[in-house]
């Protein structure tokens, strides 16, 4: 299984990028080759101040680095266009106006019938 390591350190001067890569690489050993572009798994190492977190993920680049906003934008672009909310609202307003006219005409007919009787 090929792997890549992506360390990210913020507000920490003790752990360097190279030392993180060396320690993780020594634990994994030589049985698994490093491949920075065609990896099977990505090892993410995040260090903020004195806290370090590590994740092992698949399809990191395929899923846009797990950026939900980017994933949703790509999903919307792949869908066929649908009616916008504004055009639907305009259609509702037009339908309401037509109904109002019909009701008004009906009430005029009722008034005319009442006067003739």
N, C-alpha and C positions, 0 to 999 in steps of 0.2 A: 504494500500500500504506500503510495507516494504522499508526501505531506509538505506543507509550507507553514511557516511560523510568522505571525504578524503581531509584533509587540507594539504597544502604545503606552507611553509613560507620561503622566501629567503631574506637575508639582512634586516631583521626586528627583533628587540629585544623586541618590545612592545606587539605584539599579540602572545600569546602562542597557541600551538596546542589544548590544553584542553579548553582554553577560547573560541576559535572558535567553537569547538564542542558543548560546553554548550550553547552558544548563539543561534546557529542554531537549536539545539534540543529543546530549550525552545520556539522558534517561531513555530516550527512544532507541538509541543504538544504531548500528549500521545495517540492520536487517531491512529497514525502510528507507528508500532514497528520498532526497529532497528534490522537489520540483516546484519552482515558484509560479509557473504558469499552468501546468497540467496536473495539478495535485488532485488527490482523491479526498483528502480532508485538510481543512485549514485549522491551525491552532491559534486562537486569538488570546492574547495576553494583555490585559488592561491593568495598569498600575496607577492609582490615584493616591497621592501622599504615601501612607504606609499600608495601604490595602491593595492586594493583587487578586484579580479574578482571572480564571482561565476557562475557555470553552473550546470544544472540538466540534467543528461543524462541517457539513457537506454543502455543496452548491452555494457557496458564499457569494461568488460573483454572479451566478445565475439569478439569485434572488436579490440583486442590487444591494448587496451588503446589508440585507434585512432592513432596508429603508422602506417603510410602509407607504410613505407618500409617493415615492418613485414607482413602487409596485402598483399602486392604485392608478397612477397616471398612465402607466403602460397598459393596464387592464382597460381603462376607459378608452384609450386610443384604439384598442383592438376590437371594441364593440361597435356594432353598426349604429349609425345616428338614430336618436329617438327624438320625439317632439320635446321641445323645451317647455318649461313650466309656464313661461310667458304666453306662448301661443295657446296653450291649454286654457289659461285664465281668460284670454281674449275670447275664445270660443264659448266659455261659460257665460261671459258677459253678454255676448250676442244672443245666446239662447235665452237668457233671462229677459232681455229686451223684447224678444219675439213673444215670450209668454205674457209679458206685461201688456203688449199691444192686443193680444188675443183676449185677455181678461177685460181690458178696457172696452173693446168692441162688444163683447158679450154683455157687459153691464149697460152699455148704451142701448142695446137691443131690448133689455129688460125694462129700462126706463121708458122707451117708446111704447112698449106693450102696455105698461101701467097707465100711461096717459090716454091711450085710445080706449081703454075699458071704462 
